[in-house]
Amino acid sequence: MKGAIFDLDGTILDSLWIWEEIDRRFLAKRGIAMPEDYVDAVNRMEFSQAAEYTIARFGLPDAPESLMSEWTAMTRDAYAHEIALKPGVKAYLESLSSRGVRLGIATSSTPELFAPALENNGILRLFSAIATTSEVPHGKDRPDVYLLAAERLGMLPSECIVFEDTLPGIRSASSAGFITAGVRDRFSENDAPAIKALSDFWIDTFESAF
């Protein structure tokens, strides 16, 4: 392969834990223990709906805009200082780069979150192209973001491998002619058998991917 395109959250960044942790910290600051059903409830809502729900459920005096601003600031800080790479990721990326493989990113995240995390972990410099779902008409259930990343690398899909931890991502990338590598993540274990079956390659850990 001439190019390698990586998803970020859950693929090379060990970051999916932070969303529940942000909820826990937010409520703890107000002396509230997080109920067991809270995370599942807000995960099904839009950002503004989650703020309104939280205010109503816990009788908070805050405005929805204030809650959203606080959540955003907490998440930015966590990505800049707490989010780490999965084991073996940096060495794997450096190995690919040293062999002339150009590296790209295809993510649903925003630069204000992922750029500080990549910089803090010393790998932002390794990527030649970045594409986000906010730049294309569809999410990762369609291949648009992977195609944009390949275009920015100056390559055809058949020249690139896509690394993903989600079933919709693997399925759509494969449908567009990319080679695919499914990546195990503890937050997508239920889909792991289907991801493994659909992918051209399967990565349990990047330490064993060489």
C-alpha positions as CSV (number, residue, x, y, z in Angstrom):
1,M,0.0,0.0,0.0
2,K,1.1,3.5,-0.8
3,G,-1.2,5.2,1.7
4,A,-2.7,4.3,5.1
5,I,-5.8,6.1,6.4
6,F,-6.6,6.0,10.1
7,D,-9.7,6.6,12.1
8,L,-8.8,8.3,15.4
9,D,-11.1,7.6,18.3
10,G,-11.1,3.9,19.2
11,T,-8.6,3.1,16.5
12,I,-5.3,4.8,17.3
13,L,-6.5,7.0,20.2
14,D,-7.6,5.3,23.4
15,S,-10.2,8.0,23.9
16,L,-13.7,6.6,24.0
17,W,-13.7,6.3,27.8
18,I,-13.5,10.1,28.2
19,W,-17.2,10.8,27.4
20,E,-18.5,8.9,30.4
21,E,-15.8,10.3,32.5
22,I,-16.7,13.9,31.5
23,D,-20.3,13.2,32.6
24,R,-19.0,11.8,35.9
25,R,-16.7,14.7,36.6
26,F,-19.4,17.3,35.6
27,L,-21.9,15.8,38.0
28,A,-19.4,15.3,40.8
29,K,-18.5,19.0,40.7
30,R,-22.2,19.6,41.7
31,G,-22.2,16.9,44.4
32,I,-24.2,14.5,42.3
33,A,-23.4,10.8,41.9
34,M,-24.0,9.7,38.3
35,P,-27.0,7.4,38.0
36,E,-26.5,4.2,36.1
37,D,-28.9,5.0,33.4
38,Y,-27.6,8.6,32.7
39,V,-25.0,7.9,30.1
40,D,-27.2,5.6,28.0
41,A,-29.9,8.3,28.2
42,V,-27.8,11.2,27.0
43,N,-25.9,9.2,24.4
44,R,-29.2,8.9,22.4
45,M,-29.6,12.7,22.4
46,E,-28.3,15.7,20.4
47,F,-25.9,17.9,22.4
48,S,-28.5,20.6,23.2
49,Q,-31.1,18.0,24.1
50,A,-28.6,16.3,26.5
51,A,-28.0,19.7,28.2
52,E,-31.7,20.4,28.6
53,Y,-32.3,16.8,29.9
54,T,-29.5,17.2,32.4
55,I,-30.8,20.5,33.7
56,A,-34.3,19.1,34.1
57,R,-33.3,15.8,35.6
58,F,-31.1,17.3,38.3
59,G,-32.8,20.6,38.8
60,L,-29.7,22.6,37.8
61,P,-29.8,26.4,37.6
62,D,-27.6,26.5,34.5
63,A,-28.7,27.5,31.0
64,P,-28.2,24.9,28.3
65,E,-25.6,27.0,26.6
66,S,-23.6,27.2,29.8
67,L,-23.6,23.4,30.2
68,M,-22.6,22.8,26.6
69,S,-19.7,25.3,27.0
70,E,-18.5,23.6,30.1
71,W,-18.7,20.1,28.6
72,T,-16.8,21.4,25.5
73,A,-14.1,23.0,27.6
74,M,-13.7,19.8,29.8
75,T,-13.4,17.7,26.7
76,R,-10.9,19.9,25.0
77,D,-8.7,19.9,28.1
78,A,-8.9,16.1,28.4
79,Y,-8.0,15.6,24.7
80,A,-5.0,18.0,25.1
81,H,-3.6,16.4,28.3
82,E,-5.1,13.0,29.1
83,I,-5.9,11.1,25.8
84,A,-3.1,8.6,25.0
85,L,-2.3,6.5,22.0
86,K,-3.1,2.8,22.1
87,P,0.0,0.7,22.8
88,G,2.4,0.4,19.9
89,V,0.6,3.0,17.7
90,K,3.5,5.5,17.6
91,A,6.1,2.9,16.6
92,Y,3.7,1.4,14.0
93,L,3.1,4.8,12.4
94,E,6.7,5.7,12.4
95,S,7.5,2.4,10.8
96,L,5.0,3.0,8.0
97,S,6.3,6.5,7.4
98,S,9.9,5.4,7.3
99,R,9.0,2.9,4.5
100,G,7.5,5.7,2.4
101,V,3.8,5.0,3.2
102,R,1.9,8.3,3.3
103,L,-0.4,8.6,6.3
104,G,-3.9,10.2,6.4
105,I,-6.7,10.7,8.9
106,A,-10.4,10.1,8.4
107,T,-12.4,11.1,11.5
108,S,-15.8,12.2,12.8
109,S,-14.0,14.3,15.4
110,T,-13.1,18.0,15.2
111,P,-9.6,19.5,14.8
112,E,-10.0,21.4,18.1
113,L,-10.1,18.0,19.9
114,F,-7.9,15.7,17.9
115,A,-5.1,18.1,16.9
116,P,-4.0,18.7,20.5
117,A,-4.2,15.0,21.3
118,L,-2.0,14.1,18.3
119,E,0.4,16.9,19.0
120,N,0.7,15.9,22.7
121,N,1.5,12.3,21.7
122,G,4.1,13.4,19.1
123,I,2.4,12.0,16.0
124,L,0.6,15.0,14.3
125,R,3.8,15.5,12.2
126,L,3.4,12.1,10.6
127,F,0.2,12.8,8.8
128,S,0.1,14.2,5.3
129,A,-3.7,14.5,4.9
130,I,-6.7,15.0,7.3
131,A,-10.3,14.7,6.4
132,T,-13.3,15.1,8.7
133,T,-17.0,14.1,8.3
134,S,-17.9,17.7,8.7
135,E,-16.4,18.3,5.2
136,V,-18.5,15.8,3.4
137,P,-22.2,15.1,2.9
138,H,-22.4,11.9,4.9
139,G,-21.1,10.2,8.0
140,K,-19.0,7.1,8.1
141,D,-21.9,4.9,6.9
142,R,-20.9,6.2,3.5
143,P,-17.3,6.3,2.2
144,D,-17.1,10.0,1.5
145,V,-14.6,10.9,4.2
146,Y,-12.2,8.1,3.2
147,L,-12.4,9.1,-0.4
148,L,-11.6,12.7,0.6
149,A,-8.6,11.5,2.6
150,A,-7.4,9.4,-0.3
151,E,-7.8,12.4,-2.6
152,R,-5.8,14.6,-0.3
153,L,-3.1,11.9,-0.3
154,G,-3.1,12.0,-4.1
155,M,-4.1,8.3,-4.3
156,L,-6.7,5.9,-5.5
157,P,-8.7,3.9,-2.9
158,S,-7.1,0.7,-4.2
159,E,-3.7,2.2,-3.2
160,C,-4.8,2.8,0.4
161,I,-5.6,0.8,3.5
162,V,-8.2,2.1,6.0
163,F,-7.8,1.3,9.7
164,E,-11.2,1.4,11.6
165,D,-12.7,0.1,14.8
166,T,-16.4,0.4,13.7
167,L,-18.5,-1.8,11.5
168,P,-20.1,1.0,9.5
169,G,-16.6,2.4,8.8
170,I,-15.2,-0.9,7.6
171,R,-18.2,-1.7,5.5
172,S,-18.3,1.7,3.7
173,A,-14.5,1.8,3.1
174,S,-14.6,-1.7,1.7
175,S,-17.5,-0.8,-0.6
176,A,-15.4,2.0,-2.1
177,G,-12.5,-0.3,-3.0
178,F,-10.2,0.3,0.0
179,I,-8.2,-2.4,1.6
180,T,-9.4,-2.5,5.2
181,A,-7.9,-3.3,8.6
182,G,-10.3,-3.8,11.5
183,V,-8.9,-2.7,14.9
184,R,-10.0,-4.2,18.2
185,D,-11.4,-1.7,20.8
186,R,-13.0,-2.6,24.1
187,F,-15.9,-0.2,23.3
188,S,-16.8,-2.1,20.1
189,E,-16.4,-5.7,21.3
190,N,-19.9,-6.6,20.4
191,D,-19.2,-5.8,16.7
192,A,-15.7,-7.4,16.8
193,P,-16.7,-10.7,15.1
194,A,-18.5,-8.9,12.2
195,I,-15.6,-6.3,11.8
196,K,-13.1,-9.1,11.8
197,A,-15.0,-11.1,9.2
198,L,-15.5,-8.1,6.9
199,S,-11.9,-6.7,7.1
200,D,-9.0,-7.8,5.0
201,F,-6.8,-7.6,8.1
202,W,-7.5,-7.8,11.8
203,I,-5.4,-6.0,14.4
204,D,-5.7,-7.1,18.0
205,T,-3.0,-4.7,19.1
206,F,-0.6,-2.4,17.2
207,E,2.2,-4.0,19.1
208,S,1.6,-7.2,17.1
209,A,0.8,-5.5,13.8
210,F,4.4,-5.3,12.5
